[in-house]
Amino acid sequence: MRHRLYYLLPDIESARHTLDDLLLSRIEVRHVRFMTRSAPLPPDLPEANVFQKTDLIHGAESGMVVGAFLGMAIGVVIVMYLDLTSRAEIVIVTTLFGILFGGWAASLVAAALPNSRLQSFYPELDAGKILMIVDVPAQRVAQIEKVLAARHPEMRFSGEEPTIPVFP
């Protein structure tokens, strides 16, 4: 598992130096993302992707749960009013359809919404600061925090999420 660390940086130069230190600490560039709301980032800084900027994942999860319940309810109603021999299969199929459709529809809506987990950072991002998002292996969190605190006193540690899967 990886831990997602959030740091607020004052400017572009600080972001570049921090990225260099992370690369020297053998954190791959694909695990480091930067986000700002005031000005575009230069091309040498990896920008946060749509999954990190929007509520896409949260929306899809919520839509899948609601879709499962609605699909199951529709399946039960179909089975109650129609005399069919494959009742369990009907309920299973409608539930699966509900999961897929609910996840798809809700993710379309959520892709247009800003990430709710990052709302606390928006005032500082609007003021010109840069948010750095780093996914670090669980056993290296303390080491990376120590290196960054020692080399970059200008930045501020702003939080941690301990449940980031390894595969992205």
C-alpha positions as CSV (number, residue, x, y, z in Angstrom):
1,M,0.0,0.0,0.0
2,R,1.0,3.6,-0.5
3,H,0.3,6.7,1.5
4,R,-0.7,9.9,-0.2
5,L,1.0,12.9,1.2
6,Y,-0.1,16.5,0.6
7,Y,2.3,19.5,0.8
8,L,1.6,23.1,0.1
9,L,4.5,24.9,-1.7
10,P,4.9,28.7,-2.0
11,D,6.1,28.9,-5.7
12,I,7.2,27.1,-8.9
13,E,10.9,27.1,-7.9
14,S,10.2,25.4,-4.6
15,A,8.1,22.8,-6.5
16,R,11.0,22.1,-8.9
17,H,13.5,21.7,-6.1
18,T,11.1,19.5,-4.1
19,L,10.5,17.3,-7.2
20,D,14.3,17.0,-7.6
21,D,14.7,15.9,-4.0
22,L,11.9,13.3,-4.4
23,L,13.6,11.9,-7.5
24,L,16.9,11.7,-5.6
25,S,15.0,9.8,-2.9
26,R,13.9,7.4,-5.5
27,I,10.3,8.3,-5.7
28,E,9.2,7.9,-9.3
29,V,7.9,10.9,-11.1
30,R,4.6,9.1,-11.9
31,H,3.9,9.2,-8.1
32,V,4.3,12.9,-7.8
33,R,1.7,15.4,-9.0
34,F,1.3,19.2,-8.6
35,M,-1.9,21.2,-8.7
36,T,-2.6,24.9,-8.8
37,R,-5.7,27.0,-9.5
38,S,-4.2,30.4,-10.1
39,A,-1.8,29.9,-13.1
40,P,-0.9,27.0,-15.3
41,L,2.1,24.8,-14.3
42,P,5.2,24.7,-16.5
43,P,5.6,21.5,-18.6
44,D,8.5,20.1,-16.4
45,L,6.1,19.7,-13.4
46,P,3.7,16.7,-13.6
47,E,0.2,18.0,-13.3
48,A,-2.5,16.3,-11.3
49,N,-4.8,14.1,-13.4
50,V,-8.6,14.1,-13.7
51,F,-8.9,11.4,-10.9
52,Q,-7.0,13.7,-8.5
53,K,-8.7,17.0,-9.5
54,T,-12.3,15.9,-9.7
55,D,-14.7,13.8,-7.6
56,L,-14.8,11.1,-10.4
57,I,-13.9,8.1,-8.1
58,H,-16.2,9.1,-5.3
59,G,-19.1,9.8,-7.7
60,A,-18.6,6.4,-9.4
61,E,-18.6,4.6,-6.1
62,S,-21.7,6.3,-4.9
63,G,-23.5,5.7,-8.2
64,M,-22.6,2.0,-8.1
65,V,-24.1,1.6,-4.7
66,V,-27.3,3.4,-5.6
67,G,-27.4,1.6,-8.9
68,A,-27.1,-1.8,-7.2
69,F,-30.0,-1.1,-4.9
70,L,-32.2,0.3,-7.7
71,G,-31.2,-2.6,-10.1
72,M,-32.1,-5.1,-7.4
73,A,-35.4,-3.4,-6.7
74,I,-36.3,-3.4,-10.4
75,G,-35.3,-7.0,-10.6
76,V,-37.6,-7.9,-7.7
77,V,-40.5,-6.0,-9.1
78,I,-40.0,-7.7,-12.5
79,V,-40.0,-11.1,-10.8
80,M,-43.0,-10.3,-8.7
81,Y,-45.2,-9.2,-11.6
82,L,-44.0,-11.6,-14.3
83,D,-44.2,-15.3,-14.1
84,L,-40.6,-16.2,-15.0
85,T,-38.7,-19.4,-14.3
86,S,-35.3,-17.8,-13.9
87,R,-36.0,-15.4,-11.0
88,A,-32.5,-15.3,-9.5
89,E,-30.9,-14.7,-12.8
90,I,-33.2,-11.7,-13.5
91,V,-32.4,-10.1,-10.2
92,I,-28.7,-10.7,-10.7
93,V,-28.7,-9.2,-14.2
94,T,-30.7,-6.2,-13.2
95,T,-28.5,-5.6,-10.2
96,L,-25.3,-5.8,-12.4
97,F,-26.9,-3.5,-14.9
98,G,-27.8,-1.1,-12.1
99,I,-24.2,-1.1,-10.8
100,L,-22.7,-0.4,-14.3
101,F,-25.2,2.2,-15.3
102,G,-25.2,3.9,-11.9
103,G,-21.4,4.1,-11.8
104,W,-21.2,5.4,-15.4
105,A,-23.9,8.0,-14.9
106,A,-22.7,9.3,-11.6
107,S,-19.1,9.5,-12.8
108,L,-20.1,11.7,-15.7
109,V,-21.6,14.1,-13.2
110,A,-18.8,13.9,-10.7
111,A,-16.1,14.5,-13.4
112,A,-17.3,18.1,-13.5
113,L,-17.1,18.6,-9.7
114,P,-13.9,19.5,-7.9
115,N,-12.4,16.9,-5.6
116,S,-14.2,17.1,-2.2
117,R,-11.1,15.8,-0.4
118,L,-9.1,18.8,-1.6
119,Q,-11.6,21.5,-0.6
120,S,-9.6,22.6,2.4
121,F,-6.7,23.5,0.0
122,Y,-8.7,25.6,-2.4
123,P,-8.3,29.0,-0.6
124,E,-4.5,28.6,-0.5
125,L,-4.4,27.4,-4.1
126,D,-6.5,30.4,-5.2
127,A,-3.9,32.6,-3.4
128,G,-1.1,31.2,-5.7
129,K,0.3,28.3,-3.7
130,I,1.0,24.9,-5.3
131,L,-0.3,21.6,-3.9
132,M,2.1,18.6,-4.2
133,I,0.5,15.2,-4.1
134,V,3.0,12.4,-3.5
135,D,2.2,8.6,-3.3
136,V,4.9,7.0,-1.1
137,P,5.3,3.4,-0.1
138,A,4.0,2.9,3.5
139,Q,7.4,1.9,4.9
140,R,9.1,5.0,3.5
141,V,6.6,7.7,4.7
142,A,8.7,8.7,7.8
143,Q,11.9,8.9,5.7
144,I,10.4,11.0,3.0
145,E,8.7,13.4,5.5
146,K,12.0,13.8,7.3
147,V,14.0,14.5,4.1
148,L,11.4,17.0,2.8
149,A,11.2,18.8,6.2
150,A,15.0,19.1,6.4
151,R,15.5,20.4,2.9
152,H,12.4,22.5,2.4
153,P,11.4,24.6,5.4
154,E,9.3,26.8,3.1
155,M,6.7,24.1,2.5
156,R,4.0,23.0,4.8
157,F,2.9,19.4,5.4
158,S,-0.9,19.4,4.9
159,G,-2.1,15.8,5.4
160,E,-1.9,12.2,4.6
161,E,-4.2,9.5,3.2
162,P,-3.1,6.0,4.2
163,T,-5.2,3.9,1.8
164,I,-3.9,4.4,-1.8
165,P,-3.7,1.2,-3.8
166,V,-0.4,0.2,-5.3
167,F,-1.5,-0.2,-8.9
168,P,-2.2,3.4,-10.2
